[in-house]
Amino acid sequence: MNENNLDMIYGIHPVQEALRSKKRNVTQLYVSDSKAGHRAVEDIIRLAKRANVKIDRIDNKTLDRLTRNANHQGIMAKIQPVRLMKLSNAIYESDGNKKDLWLAVDEMTDPQNLGAIIRSAACLGFSTIILPNRRTVGITPAVYKVACGAIENVNIVEVANLSAALNDLKEEGFWIYGADMAGKPIHKVQYNSPAVLVIGSEGFGIREKTAENCDEIVSIEQKQLGGVDSLNASAAASIIMYDMMAKVQLR
């Protein structure tokens, strides 16, 4: 495998999940000398040895440099890149699942928010994440770290045009719900499925063109206290995803 085509991941939970899931090939593990004897790190080392992964012991300063001073928790791995699915393949895989739930992000640029959203999506049964390939943060090491390995458990679909993708999904029987503060309060919404929830950017929400492809715009009623005027994207996404999951599964 070409070393230049490998991704880098760091942090105890992300590396641990990558080794446990076995969905992608981990080629090399870097462990800080300072973490010798740490229970979780030793567990990762055992998993790596079983998978015949090359293990290098390095000093913490070198690990800081390799991860650009990220919060690596003393561990880093080189891994086969995330397998990006074509939309048509994801639709085929979903065929027949009338309760399937997907999530799409519209021009989200904050890796912390995207990582947290992916983690919540995996926890709440959303099988597929749609990412536009422009003006949206991709699956970076920072996103992977915040997602805590959840990326191994969802489908990642990359599209050139989100509006066109949503239109294709509608033609395949999916219902599209966009999140916006001006939308219908979620406690009044009964979701049809299969469904896609669209979450917009941190500062501007979903674009007007994206909203035009939504069957319904939904919102979270808020009581504003202490000058806090809105939830951030990942918190709002988690609340709406839980509401969708609960209502769809109960039908």
Secondary structure by P-SEA (a helix, b strand, c coil): cccccbbbbbcaaaaaaaaaaccccccbbbbbccccccaaaaaaaaaaaaaccbbbbbcaaaaaaaacccccccbbbbbcccccccaaaaaaaacccccbbbbbbcccccaaaaaaaaaaaaaacccbbbbbccccccccaaaaaaaccccccbbbbbbccaaaaaaaaaaabbbbbbbcccccccccccccccbbbbbbcccccccaaaaaaccbbbbbbbbcccccccccaaaaaaaaaaaaaaaaaac
